[in-house]
Amino acid sequence: MKPVSDVTQLVGERLRIEYVRVRDVMLWSDNPKEHDFGGIMNSIKTNDFRDPSAYDATLGGLVHGNGRAQALAMMERDKYIPPRGIAVDAEGAWYMPIVFGVDALSVAKAEQYAIDHNNLTLAGGDATAFDMLRMWDKDKYIQVLERLEQSGDMPITVDSDDLQAISKGLEDFLDDSDGEQSDKEDDELSPEELIELFDIKKGQVWIVEGANGVQHTFAVGELARIKRHVESSGGVWEYAFLCIGDVVDDVTAVVSMLRKALDMQDSPQIATVSLSLDLVKVADALGATMYGAHPDEGIFAMFVKTMKDSGYNVFNV
């Protein structure tokens, strides 16, 4: 491979590499990336410095390579031998190569690129948004993604569904196969396997987010298993207890209400019904919030699966 001898003859906006004193390098102030500084330093010691960081004038800091710049600053401070690729002045100060040029058109575009530049190292296999999340400080990462979503500049590697899943802790629903279940479809799973898959436990509070954004709250029954004889169902014992009402922000209050619902089966304010997809659709159409309880983990696990398969956002809070 032979580089061009006279770049002035080329047309187009070009990149350039300049050496900048390490202590003067400007980092991305909102960078949510986590770094293994020990690993980076060992890599530089072993392989020398061959991967320049890049500065974006629009961002006002390094758009990638923040960790490498910080690792070099630590190495200079601790009197390491300068690796190849790092220049030193007469006073012993270190200088690192920085890529300049082709700045982003906006801060959002620069942040979008910064996120993708890291995430794309994991893309191409079966890595999920949660695998990528492990590289980041979760809270700061979500803050950046929320800004990008608002500006319409979501990264290529993360979409709005991923953001919602990350925010809600919905990992099981981004990749609901693991271990021995990886070759088995959800439809083939028994209630016991669904309980394990969705990690259903008594005392949990689950949210079903309807198509209109209304959130429906359900609790896996904490009390003893309660059966109710329903003549209209041919004498079938049902376990589902449901109330439709206004939006309630206080989850504790909802759980308290659900506990009372399990004890006050005959209250006219409590409707005893099956937890069905049709019921959720009715509540969505009314713009109502449902508060449900179910003491049978197997039935509840099948309900969670039905909601997920029907496109609802389901998550344990």
C-alpha positions, 0 to 999 in steps of 0.5 A: 500500500502506497500513500499519496505523495501530494494530498493537496491534489485531492478534493474533499474534506480530509482528516489530519493527525496532529500531536497534542500535549497529553495534559492539554487534551480536552475530553468529552465532558459528558462521556458515559463510557467506563474504562479498564485503565489497567488493561489499556495501559498494559495494551499500550505497554505491549503494543505501543500507541497505534490508535489515535484519539479523535477530537471533534470541535463541535463536541468540544472534546474527544469524540473517541479515545478518551480512555486512551488519553486518560491512560497516557496521562496516568502513564506519564504521571507514573514515569513510564517509558514513553511507548512508540507513537508518543512524542516527547519534548525537551522537558520530558512532556508527552505528546499524543497523536490526535485526529482532527477534521470532519467535525460533526454538524451538531453536538447530538450528531457528535454524541451519536457517533461517539456511542456508535463508535464504541457499540459497533465493536460488539455489533455483528454477532448476537450482542444485545443492547444490554451487552453493549450497556456493560461498557457504559455508566448506565445512568449517564448512558441513558441520559445521553440516549434520552437527549438523542431520542428527543433530537431525533439522533438515536445511534445506529446501534441503539433504538428507542425500544432498546432505550426503553428496555434499558431504562426499565431493566427489560433484559429478559425480553430483549433476549428471552433465551438462555442456556438449555432454553435457547433452542426451544420456542416460548410457545413450547415452554411449560408454565414451570419453564415460563416461571424460570424464564421470566423469573416470576416470584410472589411479591413482585410488581409487574407493569404492562404498558399499553399501546396508548402509554397507560401503565397497568400494574399487576402483583404476583400474589404474596398471600396464600393461594386464594381460589374463587368458585366462578359458576359462569366458568363451569365451576372453574377456580379462578385466581385473577383479581382486577380493578380498573381505575385512574393512574396511580404513581405510588406503587406501594399504594397499589400493592396495598390495594391489591392485598386488600383486593385478595382479602375482599373478594366480594367487594363491589369495587373489585372485579374478579376476571381472567387476566386476558389480552382482551381485557388489557385492550379494553382498559387501553381503549378506556384510557384506564389503569388496571391493578391486578393480582395473581397468586398462581405463578404459572398462570401469571407467567403465561400472562406475562408471555401473552402480553410480551408476544402481543407487543406490550412492554412488560417489566418487573419493577 
